[in-house]
């Protein structure tokens, strides 16, 4: 199977494990500190990888600046918002539902900013996928206990939604042709600086309890998410429309629900199963040729 056909499937499977990694790691580190350590280690690994592959460095200060901005949005803004919200009481399922609005927002803005045409069938797919995500996550949210949630958490998760949406559009508009490995390295360098500043601004102690569970969660997030999934995302953004790439995020909450079922024994009801089916059909309508 060609990479073009396999990449979307792999991306959804890898990206969906992010909430699982956050659930395992956040009890042992503050959110921005957790992410900062993750970014610093990723920068080191990607530096070695870029050297081994002799990846060409992005040419020109303008391109490097655009890549850095997209990195701040896609990594520091999106991940920082999600991790902060979860650490302040927002259930992972509710976080996934809010961020799951991205495909609709991206489709609307892609028409305005990138002049990408979204036809009637694709709009139907986007709306169908949104309904599917709502069914999957809504069932879990309704069955969960009410938790005290700080107002700042909702601000953070909303900012995460905006950052991942504008980050995808910005990447497509200004940095879609960047070298994958070295360009991603520049993104993580910018994100590490941004997350360090956020940790200082929010008064984090930057202390970490280095338990085995935290180390394994960190290793998974670095190798599988920050390197594997992100390189796939950059590849998809380069070779597909912004709306098509964004529609893949509809499949993340259903995939996460399946993982939680097998890993933690969390129940999957009839509405959730129906929602997963609707999300799959919705994505198929958006990305079909």
LOBA-135468 format. One record per residue: residue in one letter; x, y, z of N, C-alpha, C, O in turn. Coordinates in steps of 0.02 Angstrom, whole numbers, plus 50000, padded with zeros to 5 digits. Layout:
AXYZXYZXYZXYZ ...
END
This chain:
X500424994050000500005000050000500445006350000500925006750039 X500295011149957500695017149952500615021350016500115020850051 X501135025550029501115029850088500515034550086500215035950138 X500345036950026499775041550021499125038450046498715041950075 X499045031850036498435028550058498485026450131497985026350167 X499085024750153499185022250221499245027750272499065026850330 X499505033550252499655039050299499045041350340499115042150400 X498445042450310497885044550350497685039650405497525041550461 X497705033050388497535027950437498035027950495497835027850553 X498675028050478499195028050529499145034350572499225033950633 X499015040050540498975046250578498425046050631498545047850688 X497835043750611497275043450659497435038750716497305040350774 X497715032950700497885028050752498395030750801498335029850862 X498905034050775499435036750819499185042850858499305043350918 X498855047450824498635053650856498125052250912498115055850962 X497725047150902497205045750952497495043451019497145043651069 X498125041351020498425039151082498665044951126498895043851182 X498615051051101498855056751138498495057751204498815059351254 X497825056951204497455057751267497635052351317497645053551377 X497785046351292497995040951337498665042751369498745041851430 X499125045251329499775047251357499715052851407500055052751458 X499275057651394499165063151441498875060551507499065062751561 X498405055851501498095053051561498605049551605498565049951666 X499085046151575499595042651613500125047451642500375046151697 X500285052751606500845056851626500695062951669501115064951710 X500105066051660499955072351695499945071851771500095076951803 X499785066251801499815066051875500515067251903500575068551963 X501025066851863501715067151888502085073451866502675074251884 X501765077851828502095083951806501575089251789501025087551768 X501755095551797501315101051777501275101251701501755099251667 X500725103651672500605102951600501135106051556501385102751510 X501305112351567501795115551523502495112851534502895112351487 X502655110951596503295107751609503345101051574503855099451543 X502815097151578502775090651545502915091551470503335087951441 X502565096251439502635097251368503325100151349503605098451297 X503585104551392504245107451378504785102151377505195101951331 X504785097751427505275092251428505185087851366505675085751336 X504575086551348504435082551289504735085851227505055082551186 X504625092351219504875095851159505635096051157505935095151104 X505955097251214506685097551216506985090851195507465090651156 X506705085451219506965078851201506835077351127507245074251094 X506265079551102506115078451031506595082450987506825079950936 X506755088551008507245092550970507915088850965508215088750912 X508135085951020508755082151018508725076250971509185075150932 X508185072450974508115066650930508065068550856508365065450813 X507675073750842507595075850772508235078950745508365078550685 X508625082150788509275084750766509715079150740510035079750687 X509745073650778510135067850756509845064850692510215063150647 X509185064350689508855061450630508985065750569509135063150515 X508925072350576509055076850520509765076350496509895076650436 X510235075450542510945074750523511065068150487511425067950437 X510765062750512510855056150481510565056050410510845053150365 X509985059250402509655059350337509915064950292509725065350233 X510355069150319510615074950283510035079150255510045081250197 X509545080250298508955084050277509155091350266509475094450309 X508975094150209509135101250195508765105850243508185104750260 X509115111150265508805115950311508335120550272508495122350215 X507765122550300507325127250265507705133450244508085136350283 X507595135650183507975141150155507645147850169507045148750156 X508035152450196507795159250205507485160350273507165155950302 X507585166450299507305168250364506545168350363506215166650412 X506255170450306505535170850302505205164050311504735163350349 X505465159050276505185152250282505275149550352504825146550380 X505865150650381505985148350450505515151750499505285148650547 X505375158150487504905161750531504205158850525503865157850575 X503985157550463503325154550453503275147650485502775145950516 X503805143750479503805137050509503775137650585503425133750618 X504135142450614504115143450686503425145450711503205143050763 X503095149750673502415151850693501935145850691501545144950737 X501985141850638501545135950635501695131150692501245127850718 X502335130550711502525126350767502235128750833502005124750874 X502245135250843501945138150904501195136650907500925135050961 X500865137050850500145135850849499975128450857499555126550898 X500315124150817500135117050816500385113250877500075108350896 X500925115450907501215111550962501135115051029500855112251076 X501395121151035501335124751099500615126651113500365125651169 X500275129551064499585131951075499085126251084498715126151132 X499085121751036498595116251038498725111551097498275110451138 X499325108751101499475104051155499455107351223499215104551272 X499725113551227499705117051290499005118151315498865117251374 X498555120151269497865121251289497525114851313497165114951363 X497625109351276497315103051294497575100451361497185098551405 X498235100451370498525097851432498325102151492498175099551545 X498315108751483498115113251537497385111951556497225111651615 X496955111351506496245110251519496125103751557495745103551605 X496465098351536496385091951570496635092351641496335089551687 X497195095851651497475096451719497035100651764497105100351826 X496585104751735496145108951775495435106251779494975109751800 X495345099951760494705096651773494275094951714493775091551722 X494445097151654494045095451595494165088051578494735086151567 X493635083951574493735076951555494035076351486493915080551443 X494435071251476494755070351412494245069751355494355072151300 X493675066451370493155065751319492865072451298492755073551239 X492735076751346492465083351330492985087451292492805091251247 X493615086751310494145090151273494155087851201494215091951155 X494085081351190494085078751122493485081351083493545082651023 X492915082151115492325084551081492415091851059492245093551002 X492685096051102492785103051084493295103751029493175107250980 X493855100251036494365100550983494105097350919494325098950864 X493615092750927493315089450868492915094050824492705092050770 X492815100250846492485105250803492955107950749492735111650705 X493585106150752494085108950707493915108050633493985112950595 X493685102150610493555101450538493055106550511493155109250456 X492515107850549492025112750526492345119650522492265123150472 X492695121650574493005128250576493535128850521493595134050489 X493915123550510494435123650459494125124250389494375127950347 X493585120650377493255120950312493005127950296493075130350240 X492695131150346492435137950336493005142750321492975146750274 X493535142450362494095147150354494505145650292494795150150262 X494545139250272494925137450212494615140550150494965142550104 X493945141050150493615144350094493775151750092493865154650038 X493805154850151493925162050155494655163850144494805168750109 X495115159950174495815161850175496225158450120496675161550091 X496065152150105496465148450055496085147549989496365144849941 X495465149849987495045149149927494975141849906494945140249846 X494945137349956494815130249942494065129249936493675131549978 X493865125749885493155124549874492925118449913493225113049908 X492405119149952492095113649988491405112649958490965116949966 X491295106949925490655105949891490125103349939490255102249998 X489525102549913488955100649955489055093849987488875092950045 X489335089149950489445082449978489945082750036489855079450087 X490475086850027490965087450080490675090850142490825088950198 X490255096050131489915099150189489485094050226489465093950287 X489145089750188488735084550219489175079950260488995077850315 X489765078150233490225073950270490485077150333490535073850385 X490645083650330490875087250388490355087350444490505086150502 X489735088750425489195088950474489045082050502488915081250562 X489075076950459488965070050481489505067950530489365064750580 X490115069750514490665068150560490595071650626490745068650678 X490355077850626490255081450688489725078050732489815077450792 X489185075750700488675072150737488965065650767488825063950824 X489365062250727489675056050751490115057150811490095053350860 X490535062450808490965064050864490545065650926490715063650982 X490015069450916489585071150972489275065151006489225064851067 X489075060150966488785054150995489295050151035489145047651089 X489905049551007490425045551041490615048651108490615045351159 X490785055051106491025058351166490455060251212490535060251273 X489875062051183489315064051225489085058551271488915059751329 X489065052351246488865046751288489315046051348489095044951405 X489975046751335490455046151390490395051951439490435051051500 X490295057951412490255063851455489635063551500489665065451558 X489075061151472488455060751512488495055451566488185056151619 X488885050151554488935044851603489465046051656489485042651707 X489885051151645490415052551693490155056651751489645059951746 X490505056251807490325060351864490475067651850490945069351814 X490065072051879490195079251872490825080951911490895079151969 X491275084451878491915086351908491965093851913491715097451869 X492285096451966492395103651969492885105851916493445103351913 X492675110551874493095112751819493215120251825492735124051832 X493835122351824494005129351828493815132951763493895130051709 X493565139151768493395142851707493985143551659493885143551598 X494595144051686495185144751642495275138651598495585139151544 X495015132951619495085126851579494705127451514494935125151462 X494105130451516493715131151455494035136251409494005135551348 X494335141451437494705146151396495285142651361495415143751302 X495635138351398496215134851370496015130051314496345129951262 X495475126251323495285121451272495025124951210495105122451155 X494705130751219494475134751162495075137451124495075137451062 X495585139751160496195142151127496535136351090496825137351036 X496515130351119496805124551085496465123251019496795121850969 X495795123751018495415122850956495625128050904495725126350846 X495675134350924495865139650878496575138750853496725139950794 X497025136550897497725135750877497815130150827498185130950778 X497485124450838497565118950790497235120550723497475118250671 X496685124450725496365126450662496795131250623496945130050564 X497005136750655497415141650620498105138950604498415140950555 X498355134350646499005131350633498985127250569499455127550529 X498455123350559498385119450497498345123950436498665122650386 X497945129250441497875133950385498525137650371498725138550313 X498865139850424499485143550416500025139050385500405141250341 X500055132850408500535128150380500405127050306500865126950266 X499765126250288499585125150218499745131150175499965130450118 X499645137150202499735143250163500465145350157500665147450102 X500855144850210501515147850210502095142850214502665144750198 X501975136650236502545132150247502405125050225502715120350251 X501955124050177501775117250157502355113650124502385107450128 X502815117250092503355114050055504005113550096504535112450067 X503965114450161504565114150202504855107050202504475102250195 X505525106250209505805099550219505495096250281505485099350334 X505265090150275504865087150329505255086650395505005088950446 X505845083850394506205082550456506485089050486506355090650543 X506875092650447507175098850473506645104150486506715108050533 X506125104350445505585109150457505215107650521505055112250560 X505075101250533504755099350596505205100950656504965102750709 X505865100150646506335101950699506285109350717506285111050776 X506225113650667506145120750680505495122050719505485126250764 X504975118550700504335119350735504405117650810504165121450852 X504745112150824504815110050894505285114750933505195115750993 X505785117550899506215122450933505805128450954505885130951010 X505385130950909504965136650927504465134850982504345138851028 X504175128850978503695126651028504015125851096503705127551147 X504625123351099504965122451164505085129151198505005129751259 X505265134251159505345140951188504675143551213504635146251268 X504165142751173503495145151193503245141751256502955145051300 X503335135251261503095131551320503505133251383503225133451438 X504155134551375504555136551432504305143251459504265144251520 X504155147851414503895154451435503225153551470503095156851520 X502785149251444502135148051475502215145051544501855146951591 X502685140451552502805137451618503015142751668502795142551726 X503425147551647503635152951692503055157651706502955159751764 X502665159451655502115164051664501575161351711501275165151749 X501465154751709500955151751752501245149351818500895145951857 X501855151051832502145149651898502245142251913502195140251971 X502375138151863502485131051875503145129951911503635133551898 X503165125151955503775123551992504285119951949504875119751965 X504055116951893504465113251846504795107151879505335104951858 X504465104451930504695098351962504305092451933503705092951920 X504645086851925504355080851895504485074851940505035073951966 X503975070851949504045064551985504195059051933503735056751899 X504825057151928505045052651874504885045351890505325041251902 X504235043851891504025036951900504085033051835504165036151782 X504055026551838504075022451778503495024051732503565024151671 X502905025151762502315026751721502415033251683502235033751624 X502715038351716502825044651682503345043851626503255046551572 X503875040151639504395039151589504125035551528504275037451471 X503715030451539503415026851482502945031351443502935031251381 X502535035251479502075039851445502465045051405502285046451348 X502995047751434503405052651399503735049651337503735052751284 X504005043651343504315040351287503825039051230503985040051171 X503225037051248502705035851197502515042251162502475042451100 X502415047551200502215053951170502775056751125502625059951074 X503395055551143503945058051103504015054151038504015057050984 X504075047551044504225043450985503625042550939503685042950878 X503045041350969502455039750928502095046050906501895046650848 X501995050850953501605056850936502045062250905501915064450849 X502555064450941502925070350920503365069050859503545073750824 X503545062850846503955061350787503535057750734503465060250678 X503265051950751502885048150701502275051650675502205052650615 X501815053550721501185056550699501285063450668500945065150619 X501735067450695501825074250669502135074050599501935078050556 X502615069650587502885069150520502345067050470502335069350413 X501905062550492501345060650449500875066550436500635067550381 X500755070650488500325076450481500625081450431500265084050389 X501275082750436501595087350389501545084650317501435088450270 X501615078050310501555074950244500845075750217500755077350158 X500345074750260499655075350238499475082450219499125083650170 X499715087350259499575094350243499885096250176499585100050138 X500475093550161500805095150098500415092450039500375095749987 X500125086450045499835083049987499075083049984498785080149939 X498745086350031498015086450032497765093450050498145097650074 X497115094550038496825100950057496765101450133496755096350168 X496725107550158496665108550230496025105350257496025102550312 X495475105850219494845102950242494885095350247494625092450294 X495205092250198495265084950199495695082550257495525077650290 X496245086050270496675084150326496295085150392496315080850435 X495955090750399495595092150461495055087050475494915085450532 X494735084550421494185079750431494425073350465494035069850496 X495075071750459495345065750492495275066150567495245060950601 X495265072250595495215072950667494535070750694494465069550754 X494045070050650493405067150671493495059950695493115057650738 X493985056450667494085049450684494465048450749494505042950775 X494765053850776495175053250835494765051450898494955046750932 X494215055050914493835053050974493565045950971493605042451021 X493275043650914493075036550912493655031750922493585026750956 X494225033250891494805028850900495035028850973495215023650999 X495025034651004495205035151075494725031151118494925027851166 X494085031351101493585027551138493725020051134493665016451183 X493905017751075494075010651067494695008851108494715003551140 X495195013151107495805011751146495645011551221495905007251257 X495225016151244495045016251314494655009951333494705007551389 X494265007351286493885001251298494354995351310494254991451356 X494864994751267495324989151273495834990051329496024985251362 X496054996251341496574997551391496294998151461496594995651509 X495715001451467495445003051534494764999851547494485000851601 X494494996151498493854992951508493264997751508492744996151536 X493355003751478492805008551476492275006151427492425003851372 X491645006851448491085004051411490955008051347491005014251346 X490785004451293490565007451231489835005751220489674999951208 X489405010751224488685009551215488485009951142488895011151097 X487845008951131487585008951063487665015551027487825015750968 X487555021151064487625027651033488345028951011488465031950959 X488825026751052489525027651035489715023750972490065026250929 X489465017550968489615013550909489305016650846489615016750793 X488685019150853488365022650797488765028850777488865030250718 X489005032550828489395038550814490035037050776490225040750731 X490375031550794490985029750759490845028250686491235030250642 X490285024950673490105023450604489965029850564490175030550507 X489605034550595489445040850562490085044850548490145047950495 X490545044850595491175048550585491565045650527491845049450487 X491595039050522491955035950467491645037750400491995039450352 X490975037450396490635039250334490745046650317490855048450259 X490725050850369490825058050358491515059550329491575063450282 X492025056450357492705057550331492765054950260493095058050218 X492455049250246492485046450178492185051350127492435051950071 X491635054750146491325059550101491775065550089491775068350034 X492145067650140492575073550133493185072250090493355076350048 X493505066550101494165065350070494105061750003494615060949969 X493515059449983493455055849920493625060349862493485066349863 X493915057449810494105061249750493485063249711493545066449659 
END
